[in-house]
Amino acid sequence: MNGNPEQNRDLKIFEAEDGYVVYHSERDRVHFLNHTGVLLLELCNGKHSVPEMIAILEKGYGLEKPPEKEVMEIITSFEQEGLIKFN
C-alpha cells in the first residue's frame, strides 16, 4: 500500500438508520458501513496517507493508542472490494 488511498468514483453513499449504505455501481455491489467505516472511506480522498488517517481517528475518538491494526484491516478490505485504490 503505497501512496494515498482514493475512493472509486463510481460510489454512491447514502445515510441509513444505523450507518451508511455504499453502492458500487462498477461491481453492482452494496456495502453497509458504520460511522467509523464511512469516515475512513471519506478520508480516502487522495490527500491523506494511511498513517495520517490512523492519527485522525486516534485523536478524533480520544483513543489511548493508535488503531493501526483496525484501520489497516479496513483499508485492505476497501481495496479488495474495489472501493478505493492507491495513487
LINCOR-V321622 format. One record per residue. N is the residue number from 1. RES is the residue in one letter. BURIAL is b if it has 16 or more other ideal C-beta (glycine too) atoms within 10 Angstrom, else e. Layout:
N/RES/BURIAL
N/RES/BURIAL
This chain:
1/M/e
2/N/e
3/G/e
4/N/b
5/P/b
6/E/e
7/Q/b
8/N/b
9/R/e
10/D/e
11/L/b
12/K/e
13/I/e
14/F/e
15/E/e
16/A/e
17/E/e
18/D/e
19/G/e
20/Y/b
21/V/e
22/V/b
23/Y/e
24/H/b
25/S/e
26/E/e
27/R/e
28/D/e
29/R/e
30/V/e
31/H/b
32/F/e
33/L/b
34/N/e
35/H/e
36/T/b
37/G/b
38/V/b
39/L/b
40/L/b
41/L/b
42/E/e
43/L/b
44/C/b
45/N/e
46/G/e
47/K/e
48/H/b
49/S/e
50/V/b
51/P/e
52/E/e
53/M/b
54/I/b
55/A/e
56/I/e
57/L/b
58/E/b
59/K/e
60/G/e
61/Y/e
62/G/e
63/L/e
64/E/e
65/K/e
66/P/e
67/P/b
68/E/e
69/K/e
70/E/e
71/V/b
72/M/e
73/E/e
74/I/b
75/I/b
76/T/e
77/S/e
78/F/b
79/E/e
80/Q/e
81/E/e
82/G/e
83/L/b
84/I/b
85/K/e
86/F/e
87/N/e
